Amino acid sequence: MNSRARRVEDRIRELCAEAVEEQNPRQAEMILAELQQAIHQYTQRLRHRAAAVLSGYSNIPLDRRKVPYHRRDRSP
């Protein structure tokens, strides 16, 4: 499964576990850099959602996991 297809939160958890288990300092550094990018992406997403909520914008896209199945876009 492509890591980009997974939710960012899942990728953050995965990277945390990898960083804890990694014995090679150089490899751990690479994992931590990737973790930092994932956290940045997640934070940016939260900022955009917070700005939308605080500005009263009502068309905030729901997270895929929170959208009822019958409301999901099923187009290819």
C-alpha positions in Angstrom: 0.0 0.0 0.0 1.3 3.4 -0.9 2.1 5.5 2.2 0.6 8.6 0.6 -2.8 6.9 0.4 -2.9 6.4 4.1 -4.1 9.0 6.5 -1.4 11.4 7.8 -2.1 10.4 11.4 -1.4 6.7 10.6 1.8 7.6 8.9 2.9 9.7 12.0 2.2 6.8 14.2 4.1 4.4 11.9 7.1 6.8 11.8 7.2 7.2 15.6 7.3 3.4 16.0 10.1 3.1 13.3 12.1 5.9 15.0 11.9 4.2 18.4 13.0 0.8 17.0 15.8 2.1 14.7 19.3 1.3 15.8 21.2 3.1 13.1 21.6 6.8 13.9 21.7 7.9 10.2 18.6 5.9 9.4 16.9 7.3 12.5 17.7 10.8 11.4 16.1 10.1 8.0 13.0 8.7 9.7 12.8 11.8 12.0 13.0 14.1 9.0 10.1 12.3 7.4 8.2 12.4 10.6 8.8 16.2 10.8 7.4 16.6 7.3 4.3 14.5 8.2 3.7 16.5 11.3 4.0 19.7 9.3 1.5 18.5 6.8 -0.9 17.5 9.6 -0.5 20.9 11.3 -1.1 22.8 8.0 -4.3 20.8 7.5 -5.5 21.6 11.0 -4.7 25.3 10.5 -6.8 25.4 7.3 -9.7 23.7 9.0 -9.5 26.0 12.1 -9.4 29.1 9.8 -12.4 27.8 7.9 -14.4 27.2 11.2 -13.4 30.5 12.7 -14.3 32.5 9.6 -17.7 30.8 9.4 -17.0 29.0 6.1 -19.6 26.2 6.1 -18.2 24.2 3.2 -15.4 22.5 5.1 -14.6 19.2 3.5 -15.2 16.4 6.0 -12.4 13.8 6.6 -13.0 10.7 4.5 -13.3 8.6 7.6 -16.2 10.8 8.9 -18.2 11.1 5.8 -21.2 8.7 5.7 -20.8 6.1 3.0 -23.9 7.3 1.1 -22.4 10.8 0.9 -19.0 9.8 -0.5 -18.2 10.7 -4.1 -18.2 7.4 -6.0 -17.1 8.8 -9.3 -13.9 7.3 -10.8 
